[in-house]
Amino acid sequence: MANAAKPTIRPLSPHLQVYRLPLAAVLSITHRITGVGLTLGMLVLIWWLTSAAYGPDAYDQAMTYIASPLGLVVLLGFSLALFFHLSNGIRHLLWDAGRNFEIGATKRGNVFVIISTLVLTAAAWLLALV
């Protein structure tokens, strides 16, 4: 009797541990996540604006939290999310118009979204610090 080969154990279907998502898919998922993050970040913006309406004491208290290291990290994340969502939204508008569906154009769009996010965020923070 011949020895039967031991079967290879493989997953039944592709999942995130074995399937590598294309960069366009990762950016699409990130676009949705940043949309939720922008909604949450708007609560901070509303708090800041309403504190200004309530007077100097409320405004000073809000600015104490916003200017803290944690507040600055939140603002950095908010600005990254804002510029990423803007850049990726422009790409989605082009897709809605039926443009840039070719593989090369999609890859260039991926790079455009990432670079424009970093450049716009850096420019905004540099202008705010001047």
N, CA, C and O atoms as CSV, one atom per row, in Angstrom:
chain,resi,resn,atom,element,x,y,z
A,1,MET,N,N,0.837,-1.155,0.000
A,1,MET,CA,C,0.000,0.000,0.000
A,1,MET,C,C,0.896,1.236,0.000
A,1,MET,O,O,1.851,1.316,0.772
A,2,ALA,N,N,0.584,2.197,-0.867
A,2,ALA,CA,C,1.383,3.416,-0.994
A,2,ALA,C,C,0.972,4.415,0.074
A,2,ALA,O,O,-0.193,4.517,0.458
A,3,ASN,N,N,1.969,5.140,0.534
A,3,ASN,CA,C,1.671,6.186,1.528
A,3,ASN,C,C,0.934,7.327,0.849
A,3,ASN,O,O,1.357,7.839,-0.188
A,4,ALA,N,N,-0.171,7.708,1.456
A,4,ALA,CA,C,-0.936,8.835,0.920
A,4,ALA,C,C,-0.229,10.127,1.303
A,4,ALA,O,O,0.271,10.266,2.419
A,5,ALA,N,N,-0.192,11.063,0.374
A,5,ALA,CA,C,0.437,12.363,0.654
A,5,ALA,C,C,-0.411,13.128,1.663
A,5,ALA,O,O,-1.640,13.140,1.597
A,6,LYS,N,N,0.277,13.755,2.584
A,6,LYS,CA,C,-0.427,14.530,3.595
A,6,LYS,C,C,-0.995,15.786,2.925
A,6,LYS,O,O,-0.260,16.521,2.265
A,7,PRO,N,N,-2.299,16.034,3.090
A,7,PRO,CA,C,-2.883,17.207,2.431
A,7,PRO,C,C,-2.371,18.507,3.057
A,7,PRO,O,O,-2.143,18.593,4.263
A,8,THR,N,N,-2.201,19.502,2.205
A,8,THR,CA,C,-1.771,20.815,2.673
A,8,THR,C,C,-2.977,21.535,3.260
A,8,THR,O,O,-4.047,21.584,2.653
A,9,ILE,N,N,-2.787,22.086,4.437
A,9,ILE,CA,C,-3.870,22.823,5.080
A,9,ILE,C,C,-3.834,24.264,4.570
A,9,ILE,O,O,-2.861,24.992,4.767
A,10,ARG,N,N,-4.902,24.642,3.924
A,10,ARG,CA,C,-5.014,25.984,3.368
A,10,ARG,C,C,-6.306,26.622,3.854
A,10,ARG,O,O,-7.254,25.922,4.208
A,11,PRO,N,N,-6.344,27.947,3.872
A,11,PRO,CA,C,-7.597,28.598,4.278
A,11,PRO,C,C,-8.688,28.323,3.241
A,11,PRO,O,O,-8.406,28.121,2.060
A,12,LEU,N,N,-9.918,28.321,3.701
A,12,LEU,CA,C,-11.025,28.033,2.808
A,12,LEU,C,C,-11.297,29.177,1.845
A,12,LEU,O,O,-11.746,28.947,0.722
A,13,SER,N,N,-11.036,30.390,2.264
A,13,SER,CA,C,-11.256,31.533,1.382
A,13,SER,C,C,-10.220,32.600,1.706
A,13,SER,O,O,-9.665,32.618,2.804
A,14,PRO,N,N,-9.961,33.488,0.750
A,14,PRO,CA,C,-8.977,34.534,1.033
A,14,PRO,C,C,-9.449,35.438,2.177
A,14,PRO,O,O,-10.629,35.776,2.271
A,15,HIS,N,N,-8.535,35.811,3.016
A,15,HIS,CA,C,-8.817,36.734,4.098
A,15,HIS,C,C,-7.624,37.655,4.242
A,15,HIS,O,O,-6.630,37.496,3.533
A,16,LEU,N,N,-7.706,38.611,5.145
A,16,LEU,CA,C,-6.700,39.666,5.204
A,16,LEU,C,C,-5.307,39.169,5.572
A,16,LEU,O,O,-4.321,39.859,5.312
A,17,GLN,N,N,-5.208,37.986,6.173
A,17,GLN,CA,C,-3.872,37.500,6.508
A,17,GLN,C,C,-3.126,36.931,5.305
A,17,GLN,O,O,-1.898,36.848,5.327
A,18,VAL,N,N,-3.843,36.541,4.265
A,18,VAL,CA,C,-3.162,35.979,3.100
A,18,VAL,C,C,-3.367,36.817,1.846
A,18,VAL,O,O,-2.622,36.656,0.880
A,19,TYR,N,N,-4.342,37.695,1.833
A,19,TYR,CA,C,-4.637,38.483,0.649
A,19,TYR,C,C,-4.092,39.888,0.837
A,19,TYR,O,O,-4.398,40.546,1.832
A,20,ARG,N,N,-3.294,40.346,-0.101
A,20,ARG,CA,C,-2.730,41.688,-0.042
A,20,ARG,C,C,-3.604,42.617,-0.876
A,20,ARG,O,O,-3.706,42.469,-2.094
A,21,LEU,N,N,-4.234,43.579,-0.198
A,21,LEU,CA,C,-5.105,44.510,-0.892
A,21,LEU,C,C,-4.288,45.449,-1.780
A,21,LEU,O,O,-3.197,45.867,-1.393
A,22,PRO,N,N,-4.798,45.782,-2.955
A,22,PRO,CA,C,-4.115,46.790,-3.773
A,22,PRO,C,C,-4.161,48.149,-3.082
A,22,PRO,O,O,-5.036,48.402,-2.254
A,23,LEU,N,N,-3.225,49.014,-3.422
A,23,LEU,CA,C,-3.139,50.321,-2.777
A,23,LEU,C,C,-4.421,51.126,-2.988
A,23,LEU,O,O,-4.838,51.860,-2.092
A,24,ALA,N,N,-5.045,51.002,-4.146
A,24,ALA,CA,C,-6.302,51.727,-4.397
A,24,ALA,C,C,-7.385,51.280,-3.418
A,24,ALA,O,O,-8.186,52.103,-2.974
A,25,ALA,N,N,-7.424,50.007,-3.076
A,25,ALA,CA,C,-8.412,49.505,-2.118
A,25,ALA,C,C,-8.109,50.014,-0.714
A,25,ALA,O,O,-9.022,50.379,0.027
A,26,VAL,N,N,-6.842,50.041,-0.351
A,26,VAL,CA,C,-6.454,50.556,0.960
A,26,VAL,C,C,-6.818,52.037,1.074
A,26,VAL,O,O,-7.307,52.486,2.111
A,27,LEU,N,N,-6.575,52.793,-0.003
A,27,LEU,CA,C,-6.915,54.214,0.018
A,27,LEU,C,C,-8.430,54.413,0.066
A,27,LEU,O,O,-8.907,55.362,0.688
A,28,SER,N,N,-9.177,53.541,-0.573
A,28,SER,CA,C,-10.633,53.637,-0.537
A,28,SER,C,C,-11.166,53.380,0.873
A,28,SER,O,O,-12.056,54.088,1.343
A,29,ILE,N,N,-10.625,52.378,1.534
A,29,ILE,CA,C,-11.027,52.085,2.913
A,29,ILE,C,C,-10.627,53.240,3.822
A,29,ILE,O,O,-11.396,53.639,4.697
A,30,THR,N,N,-9.434,53.775,3.618
A,30,THR,CA,C,-8.957,54.894,4.421
A,30,THR,C,C,-9.818,56.135,4.194
A,30,THR,O,O,-10.028,56.926,5.114
A,31,HIS,N,N,-10.318,56.305,2.964
A,31,HIS,CA,C,-11.203,57.430,2.656
A,31,HIS,C,C,-12.456,57.373,3.524
A,31,HIS,O,O,-12.907,58.399,4.033
A,32,ARG,N,N,-13.012,56.190,3.694
A,32,ARG,CA,C,-14.198,56.031,4.540
A,32,ARG,C,C,-13.865,56.295,6.009
A,32,ARG,O,O,-14.641,56.932,6.722
A,33,ILE,N,N,-12.710,55.804,6.453
A,33,ILE,CA,C,-12.311,55.997,7.847
A,33,ILE,C,C,-12.070,57.479,8.134
A,33,ILE,O,O,-12.470,57.983,9.184
A,34,THR,N,N,-11.418,58.176,7.204
A,34,THR,CA,C,-11.173,59.602,7.418
A,34,THR,C,C,-12.469,60.404,7.396
A,34,THR,O,O,-12.559,61.443,8.050
A,35,GLY,N,N,-13.467,59.943,6.659
A,35,GLY,CA,C,-14.768,60.607,6.692
A,35,GLY,C,C,-15.379,60.555,8.077
A,35,GLY,O,O,-15.941,61.543,8.550
A,36,VAL,N,N,-15.273,59.410,8.727
A,36,VAL,CA,C,-15.765,59.280,10.102
A,36,VAL,C,C,-14.908,60.142,11.040
A,36,VAL,O,O,-15.435,60.807,11.932
A,37,GLY,N,N,-13.593,60.126,10.835
A,37,GLY,CA,C,-12.703,60.941,11.659
A,37,GLY,C,C,-12.978,62.427,11.518
A,37,GLY,O,O,-12.892,63.171,12.495
A,38,LEU,N,N,-13.306,62.863,10.314
A,38,LEU,CA,C,-13.638,64.274,10.117
A,38,LEU,C,C,-14.926,64.643,10.838
A,38,LEU,O,O,-15.050,65.743,11.375
A,39,THR,N,N,-15.872,63.732,10.848
A,39,THR,CA,C,-17.114,63.985,11.579
A,39,THR,C,C,-16.832,64.149,13.064
A,39,THR,O,O,-17.365,65.056,13.702
A,40,LEU,N,N,-15.999,63.279,13.615
A,40,LEU,CA,C,-15.641,63.388,15.030
A,40,LEU,C,C,-14.810,64.648,15.298
A,40,LEU,O,O,-14.973,65.301,16.328
A,41,GLY,N,N,-13.926,64.977,14.364
A,41,GLY,CA,C,-13.105,66.179,14.515
A,41,GLY,C,C,-13.930,67.456,14.463
A,41,GLY,O,O,-13.550,68.471,15.047
A,42,MET,N,N,-15.054,67.405,13.765
A,42,MET,CA,C,-15.916,68.578,13.715
A,42,MET,C,C,-16.487,68.909,15.103
A,42,MET,O,O,-16.796,70.064,15.395
A,43,LEU,N,N,-16.622,67.889,15.943
A,43,LEU,CA,C,-17.082,68.142,17.307
A,43,LEU,C,C,-16.090,69.029,18.059
A,43,LEU,O,O,-16.490,69.899,18.832
A,44,VAL,N,N,-14.802,68.806,17.829
A,44,VAL,CA,C,-13.779,69.656,18.455
A,44,VAL,C,C,-13.877,71.072,17.896
A,44,VAL,O,O,-13.769,72.046,18.641
A,45,LEU,N,N,-14.081,71.185,16.593
A,45,LEU,CA,C,-14.211,72.508,15.977
A,45,LEU,C,C,-15.441,73.242,16.521
A,45,LEU,O,O,-15.372,74.436,16.812
A,46,ILE,N,N,-16.543,72.544,16.656
A,46,ILE,CA,C,-17.760,73.151,17.199
A,46,ILE,C,C,-17.536,73.578,18.650
A,46,ILE,O,O,-17.980,74.651,19.056
A,47,TRP,N,N,-16.849,72.742,19.430
A,47,TRP,CA,C,-16.539,73.089,20.818
A,47,TRP,C,C,-15.705,74.364,20.871
A,47,TRP,O,O,-15.962,75.250,21.687
A,48,TRP,N,N,-14.700,74.451,19.992
A,48,TRP,CA,C,-13.834,75.613,19.965
A,48,TRP,C,C,-14.624,76.876,19.595
A,48,TRP,O,O,-14.445,77.922,20.219
A,49,LEU,N,N,-15.491,76.782,18.590
A,49,LEU,CA,C,-16.278,77.936,18.165
A,49,LEU,C,C,-17.294,78.367,19.226
A,49,LEU,O,O,-17.476,79.558,19.478
A,50,THR,N,N,-17.946,77.389,19.839
A,50,THR,CA,C,-18.921,77.757,20.873
A,50,THR,C,C,-18.228,78.317,22.116
A,50,THR,O,O,-18.790,79.169,22.805
A,51,SER,N,N,-17.028,77.852,22.404
A,51,SER,CA,C,-16.303,78.419,23.550
A,51,SER,C,C,-15.971,79.883,23.295
A,51,SER,O,O,-15.954,80.688,24.227
A,52,ALA,N,N,-15.707,80.231,22.043
A,52,ALA,CA,C,-15.455,81.638,21.715
A,52,ALA,C,C,-16.715,82.469,21.920
A,52,ALA,O,O,-16.637,83.635,22.306
A,53,ALA,N,N,-17.866,81.876,21.663
A,53,ALA,CA,C,-19.129,82.599,21.837
A,53,ALA,C,C,-19.490,82.759,23.317
A,53,ALA,O,O,-20.212,83.688,23.677
A,54,TYR,N,N,-18.995,81.864,24.174
A,54,TYR,CA,C,-19.325,81.920,25.596
A,54,TYR,C,C,-18.434,82.871,26.390
A,54,TYR,O,O,-18.689,83.115,27.569
A,55,GLY,N,N,-17.410,83.402,25.766
A,55,GLY,CA,C,-16.603,84.405,26.459
A,55,GLY,C,C,-15.161,83.986,26.632
A,55,GLY,O,O,-14.774,82.867,26.291
A,56,PRO,N,N,-14.362,84.910,27.173
A,56,PRO,CA,C,-12.917,84.685,27.270
A,56,PRO,C,C,-12.531,83.523,28.174
A,56,PRO,O,O,-11.563,82.819,27.884
A,57,ASP,N,N,-13.257,83.306,29.252
A,57,ASP,CA,C,-12.891,82.211,30.158
A,57,ASP,C,C,-13.084,80.852,29.486
A,57,ASP,O,O,-12.217,79.983,29.578
A,58,ALA,N,N,-14.208,80.672,28.819
A,58,ALA,CA,C,-14.470,79.406,28.127
A,58,ALA,C,C,-13.491,79.210,26.975
A,58,ALA,O,O,-13.032,78.097,26.717
A,59,TYR,N,N,-13.178,80.308,26.287
A,59,TYR,CA,C,-12.230,80.218,25.172
A,59,TYR,C,C,-10.831,79.854,25.665
A,59,TYR,O,O,-10.155,79.024,25.056
A,60,ASP,N,N,-10.400,80.461,26.748
A,60,ASP,CA,C,-9.078,80.142,27.307
A,60,ASP,C,C,-9.004,78.679,27.742
A,60,ASP,O,O,-7.984,78.017,27.551
A,61,GLN,N,N,-10.095,78.183,28.329
A,61,GLN,CA,C,-10.111,76.776,28.738
A,61,GLN,C,C,-10.022,75.851,27.521
A,61,GLN,O,O,-9.286,74.864,27.545
A,62,ALA,N,N,-10.759,76.161,26.476
A,62,ALA,CA,C,-10.714,75.345,25.264
A,62,ALA,C,C,-9.329,75.394,24.630
A,62,ALA,O,O,-8.806,74.371,24.189
A,63,MET,N,N,-8.740,76.581,24.587
A,63,MET,CA,C,-7.406,76.708,23.994
A,63,MET,C,C,-6.344,75.990,24.814
A,63,MET,O,O,-5.342,75.531,24.266
A,64,THR,N,N,-6.554,75.889,26.126
A,64,THR,CA,C,-5.614,75.135,26.958
A,64,THR,C,C,-5.597,73.674,26.530
A,64,THR,O,O,-4.532,73.068,26.419
A,65,TYR,N,N,-6.772,73.109,26.292
A,65,TYR,CA,C,-6.836,71.712,25.860
A,65,TYR,C,C,-6.338,71.542,24.422
A,65,TYR,O,O,-5.611,70.596,24.122
A,66,ILE,N,N,-6.725,72.447,23.550
A,66,ILE,CA,C,-6.359,72.320,22.140
A,66,ILE,C,C,-4.862,72.526,21.946
A,66,ILE,O,O,-4.261,71.875,21.091
A,67,ALA,N,N,-4.248,73.416,22.719
A,67,ALA,CA,C,-2.817,73.703,22.576
A,67,ALA,C,C,-1.942,72.712,23.334
A,67,ALA,O,O,-0.716,72.798,23.261
A,68,SER,N,N,-2.547,71.773,24.061
A,68,SER,CA,C,-1.761,70.755,24.768
A,68,SER,C,C,-1.150,69.787,23.752
A,68,SER,O,O,-1.583,69.753,22.601
A,69,PRO,N,N,-0.155,69.005,24.158
A,69,PRO,CA,C,0.435,68.040,23.216
A,69,PRO,C,C,-0.604,67.077,22.621
A,69,PRO,O,O,-0.568,66.790,21.425
A,70,LEU,N,N,-1.512,66.586,23.441
A,70,LEU,CA,C,-2.559,65.694,22.919
A,70,LEU,C,C,-3.474,66.435,21.946
A,70,LEU,O,O,-3.879,65.878,20.925
A,71,GLY,N,N,-3.796,67.678,22.258
A,71,GLY,CA,C,-4.627,68.486,21.367
A,71,GLY,C,C,-3.962,68.726,20.024
A,71,GLY,O,O,-4.617,68.698,18.982
A,72,LEU,N,N,-2.647,68.962,20.055
A,72,LEU,CA,C,-1.922,69.170,18.799
A,72,LEU,C,C,-1.868,67.897,17.965
A,72,LEU,O,O,-1.925,67.952,16.737
A,73,VAL,N,N,-1.756,66.749,18.631
A,73,VAL,CA,C,-1.790,65.471,17.897
A,73,VAL,C,C,-3.158,65.274,17.253
A,73,VAL,O,O,-3.254,64.814,16.115
A,74,VAL,N,N,-4.215,65.625,17.982
A,74,VAL,CA,C,-5.569,65.521,17.426
A,74,VAL,C,C,-5.712,66.459,16.224
A,74,VAL,O,O,-6.280,66.075,15.201
A,75,LEU,N,N,-5.199,67.689,16.344
A,75,LEU,CA,C,-5.267,68.630,15.223
A,75,LEU,C,C,-4.457,68.151,14.025
A,75,LEU,O,O,-4.879,68.323,12.882
A,76,LEU,N,N,-3.297,67.549,14.280
A,76,LEU,CA,C,-2.501,67.002,13.179
A,76,LEU,C,C,-3.259,65.877,12.486
A,76,LEU,O,O,-3.302,65.819,11.257
A,77,GLY,N,N,-3.852,64.990,13.265
A,77,GLY,CA,C,-4.642,63.910,12.682
A,77,GLY,C,C,-5.835,64.439,11.910
A,77,GLY,O,O,-6.174,63.916,10.849
A,78,PHE,N,N,-6.480,65.486,12.444
A,78,PHE,CA,C,-7.621,66.080,11.755
A,78,PHE,C,C,-7.193,66.692,10.430
A,78,PHE,O,O,-7.880,66.530,9.421
A,79,SER,N,N,-6.057,67.397,10.421
A,79,SER,CA,C,-5.605,68.016,9.171
A,79,SER,C,C,-5.155,66.965,8.164
A,79,SER,O,O,-5.400,67.115,6.967
A,80,LEU,N,N,-4.499,65.902,8.631
A,80,LEU,CA,C,-4.150,64.812,7.711
A,80,LEU,C,C,-5.410,64.192,7.109
A,80,LEU,O,O,-5.475,63.950,5.904
A,81,ALA,N,N,-6.407,63.937,7.955
A,81,ALA,CA,C,-7.656,63.344,7.468
A,81,ALA,C,C,-8.348,64.283,6.492
A,81,ALA,O,O,-8.890,63.842,5.479
A,82,LEU,N,N,-8.330,65.583,6.795
A,82,LEU,CA,C,-8.987,66.553,5.922
A,82,LEU,C,C,-8.342,66.583,4.544
A,82,LEU,O,O,-9.039,66.522,3.532
A,83,PHE,N,N,-7.026,66.677,4.497
A,83,PHE,CA,C,-6.351,66.774,3.203
A,83,PHE,C,C,-6.351,65.446,2.455
A,83,PHE,O,O,-6.388,65.433,1.224
A,84,PHE,N,N,-6.311,64.338,3.176
A,84,PHE,CA,C,-6.429,63.043,2.503
A,84,PHE,C,C,-7.814,62.900,1.884
A,84,PHE,O,O,-7.951,62.495,0.730
A,85,HIS,N,N,-8.842,63.238,2.667
A,85,HIS,CA,C,-10.211,63.104,2.180
A,85,HIS,C,C,-10.440,64.035,0.988
A,85,HIS,O,O,-11.141,63.669,0.044
A,86,LEU,N,N,-9.862,65.220,1.023
A,86,LEU,CA,C,-9.966,66.155,-0.091
A,86,LEU,C,C,-9.289,65.596,-1.337
A,86,LEU,O,O,-9.884,65.571,-2.414
A,87,SER,N,N,-8.052,65.150,-1.192
A,87,SER,CA,C,-7.298,64.637,-2.342
A,87,SER,C,C,-7.951,63.391,-2.935
A,87,SER,O,O,-8.081,63.276,-4.153
A,88,ASN,N,N,-8.353,62.478,-2.090
A,88,ASN,CA,C,-8.990,61.262,-2.577
A,88,ASN,C,C,-10.379,61.565,-3.138
A,88,ASN,O,O,-10.832,60.891,-4.063
A,89,GLY,N,N,-11.051,62.567,-2.590
A,89,GLY,CA,C,-12.346,62.970,-3.119
A,89,GLY,C,C,-12.227,63.524,-4.530
A,89,GLY,O,O,-13.095,63.280,-5.368
A,90,ILE,N,N,-11.159,64.267,-4.798
A,90,ILE,CA,C,-10.923,64.767,-6.159
A,90,ILE,C,C,-10.723,63.599,-7.104
A,90,ILE,O,O,-11.232,63.608,-8.225
A,91,ARG,N,N,-9.985,62.595,-6.658
A,91,ARG,CA,C,-9.786,61.414,-7.501
A,91,ARG,C,C,-11.110,60.701,-7.763
A,91,ARG,O,O,-11.363,60.242,-8.876
A,92,HIS,N,N,-11.950,60.612,-6.736
A,92,HIS,CA,C,-13.255,59.978,-6.925
A,92,HIS,C,C,-14.131,60.781,-7.889
A,92,HIS,O,O,-14.907,60.201,-8.648
A,93,LEU,N,N,-14.012,62.104,-7.864
A,93,LEU,CA,C,-14.750,62.917,-8.822
A,93,LEU,C,C,-14.302,62.626,-10.253
A,93,LEU,O,O,-15.122,62.560,-11.169
A,94,LEU,N,N,-13.002,62.454,-10.434
A,94,LEU,CA,C,-12.502,62.085,-11.761
A,94,LEU,C,C,-13.034,60.714,-12.174
A,94,LEU,O,O,-13.408,60.513,-13.330
A,95,TRP,N,N,-13.067,59.786,-11.246
A,95,TRP,CA,C,-13.620,58.465,-11.548
A,95,TRP,C,C,-15.097,58.565,-11.901
A,95,TRP,O,O,-15.564,57.879,-12.810
A,96,ASP,N,N,-15.840,59.417,-11.189
A,96,ASP,CA,C,-17.260,59.591,-11.493
A,96,ASP,C,C,-17.465,60.153,-12.896
A,96,ASP,O,O,-18.485,59.894,-13.535
A,97,ALA,N,N,-16.481,60.928,-13.369
A,97,ALA,CA,C,-16.548,61.472,-14.723
A,97,ALA,C,C,-16.071,60.463,-15.754
A,97,ALA,O,O,-16.045,60.771,-16.946
A,98,GLY,N,N,-15.693,59.267,-15.324
A,98,GLY,CA,C,-15.256,58.220,-16.250
A,98,GLY,C,C,-13.808,58.330,-16.676
A,98,GLY,O,O,-13.433,57.800,-17.722
A,99,ARG,N,N,-12.991,59.003,-15.893
A,99,ARG,CA,C,-11.579,59.186,-16.246
A,99,ARG,C,C,-10.681,58.421,-15.283
A,99,ARG,O,O,-11.077,58.099,-14.163
A,100,ASN,N,N,-9.445,58.133,-15.747
A,100,ASN,CA,C,-8.376,57.549,-14.930
A,100,ASN,C,C,-8.702,56.159,-14.396
A,100,ASN,O,O,-8.366,55.836,-13.257
A,101,PHE,N,N,-9.349,55.345,-15.206
A,101,PHE,CA,C,-9.621,53.965,-14.799
A,101,PHE,C,C,-8.527,53.001,-15.253
A,101,PHE,O,O,-8.508,51.846,-14.828
A,102,GLU,N,N,-7.625,53.457,-16.101
A,102,GLU,CA,C,-6.547,52.582,-16.553
A,102,GLU,C,C,-5.610,52.298,-15.376
A,102,GLU,O,O,-5.513,53.095,-14.443
A,103,ILE,N,N,-4.931,51.167,-15.428
A,103,ILE,CA,C,-4.082,50.759,-14.308
A,103,ILE,C,C,-2.999,51.794,-14.025
A,103,ILE,O,O,-2.761,52.143,-12.869
A,104,GLY,N,N,-2.348,52.280,-15.062
A,104,GLY,CA,C,-1.296,53.284,-14.865
A,104,GLY,C,C,-1.830,54.570,-14.264
A,104,GLY,O,O,-1.202,55.155,-13.381
A,105,ALA,N,N,-2.989,55.014,-14.739
A,105,ALA,CA,C,-3.584,56.240,-14.209
A,105,ALA,C,C,-4.012,56.052,-12.759
A,105,ALA,O,O,-3.902,56.978,-11.955
A,106,THR,N,N,-4.498,54.865,-12.418
A,106,THR,CA,C,-4.893,54.591,-11.041
A,106,THR,C,C,-3.677,54.601,-10.123
A,106,THR,O,O,-3.735,55.128,-9.012
A,107,LYS,N,N,-2.577,54.018,-10.590
A,107,LYS,CA,C,-1.356,54.023,-9.771
A,107,LYS,C,C,-0.817,55.433,-9.580
A,107,LYS,O,O,-0.360,55.785,-8.492
A,108,ARG,N,N,-0.869,56.248,-10.645
A,108,ARG,CA,C,-0.443,57.646,-10.508
A,108,ARG,C,C,-1.378,58.394,-9.563
A,108,ARG,O,O,-0.933,59.242,-8.789
A,109,GLY,N,N,-2.662,58.084,-9.622
A,109,GLY,CA,C,-3.622,58.706,-8.706
A,109,GLY,C,C,-3.345,58.344,-7.259
A,109,GLY,O,O,-3.475,59.182,-6.367
A,110,ASN,N,N,-2.961,57.085,-7.025
A,110,ASN,CA,C,-2.599,56.665,-5.668
A,110,ASN,C,C,-1.449,57.509,-5.128
A,110,ASN,O,O,-1.497,57.998,-3.999
A,111,VAL,N,N,-0.429,57.668,-5.940
A,111,VAL,CA,C,0.750,58.445,-5.533
A,111,VAL,C,C,0.363,59.908,-5.332
A,111,VAL,O,O,0.817,60.552,-4.386
A,112,PHE,N,N,-0.489,60.435,-6.237
A,112,PHE,CA,C,-0.946,61.823,-6.112
A,112,PHE,C,C,-1.654,62.040,-4.777
A,112,PHE,O,O,-1.408,63.038,-4.100
A,113,VAL,N,N,-2.516,61.127,-4.404
A,113,VAL,CA,C,-3.276,61.273,-3.159
A,113,VAL,C,C,-2.334,61.302,-1.964
A,113,VAL,O,O,-2.478,62.148,-1.082
A,114,ILE,N,N,-1.385,60.397,-1.928
A,114,ILE,CA,C,-0.464,60.321,-0.786
A,114,ILE,C,C,0.435,61.552,-0.716
A,114,ILE,O,O,0.591,62.148,0.349
A,115,ILE,N,N,1.024,61.931,-1.841
A,115,ILE,CA,C,1.943,63.075,-1.846
A,115,ILE,C,C,1.195,64.373,-1.569
A,115,ILE,O,O,1.666,65.204,-0.793
A,116,SER,N,N,0.036,64.556,-2.192
A,116,SER,CA,C,-0.704,65.803,-1.962
A,116,SER,C,C,-1.176,65.902,-0.516
A,116,SER,O,O,-1.221,66.998,0.043
A,117,THR,N,N,-1.525,64.779,0.095
A,117,THR,CA,C,-1.911,64.800,1.508
A,117,THR,C,C,-0.760,65.296,2.367
A,117,THR,O,O,-0.945,66.166,3.219
A,118,LEU,N,N,0.418,64.749,2.148
A,118,LEU,CA,C,1.581,65.139,2.950
A,118,LEU,C,C,2.001,66.583,2.689
A,118,LEU,O,O,2.331,67.312,3.625
A,119,VAL,N,N,1.991,67.002,1.422
A,119,VAL,CA,C,2.403,68.365,1.080
A,119,VAL,C,C,1.409,69.391,1.630
A,119,VAL,O,O,1.818,70.398,2.208
A,120,LEU,N,N,0.115,69.145,1.454
A,120,LEU,CA,C,-0.886,70.088,1.937
A,120,LEU,C,C,-0.885,70.182,3.469
A,120,LEU,O,O,-1.045,71.267,4.029
A,121,THR,N,N,-0.706,69.050,4.133
A,121,THR,CA,C,-0.656,69.070,5.596
A,121,THR,C,C,0.573,69.827,6.083
A,121,THR,O,O,0.479,70.645,6.998
A,122,ALA,N,N,1.721,69.558,5.477
A,122,ALA,CA,C,2.946,70.253,5.871
A,122,ALA,C,C,2.826,71.748,5.596
A,122,ALA,O,O,3.252,72.561,6.417
A,123,ALA,N,N,2.257,72.120,4.465
A,123,ALA,CA,C,2.097,73.528,4.142
A,123,ALA,C,C,1.167,74.227,5.122
A,123,ALA,O,O,1.442,75.351,5.542
A,124,ALA,N,N,0.080,73.580,5.488
A,124,ALA,CA,C,-0.874,74.174,6.432
A,124,ALA,C,C,-0.211,74.382,7.793
A,124,ALA,O,O,-0.380,75.432,8.413
A,125,TRP,N,N,0.540,73.385,8.258
A,125,TRP,CA,C,1.179,73.506,9.573
A,125,TRP,C,C,2.319,74.524,9.536
A,125,TRP,O,O,2.522,75.256,10.504
A,126,LEU,N,N,3.055,74.578,8.446
A,126,LEU,CA,C,4.134,75.561,8.352
A,126,LEU,C,C,3.569,76.983,8.297
A,126,LEU,O,O,4.120,77.897,8.910
A,127,LEU,N,N,2.474,77.165,7.565
A,127,LEU,CA,C,1.844,78.484,7.507
A,127,LEU,C,C,1.241,78.867,8.864
A,127,LEU,O,O,1.234,80.044,9.227
A,128,ALA,N,N,0.742,77.894,9.603
A,128,ALA,CA,C,0.152,78.188,10.917
A,128,ALA,C,C,1.236,78.549,11.930
A,128,ALA,O,O,0.975,79.301,12.869
A,129,LEU,N,N,2.442,78.027,11.753
A,129,LEU,CA,C,3.517,78.303,12.711
A,129,LEU,C,C,4.223,79.614,12.425
A,129,LEU,O,O,4.949,80.122,13.279
A,130,VAL,N,N,4.024,80.172,11.237
A,130,VAL,CA,C,4.706,81.426,10.878
A,130,VAL,C,C,4.008,82.612,11.475
A,130,VAL,O,O,4.442,83.747,11.278
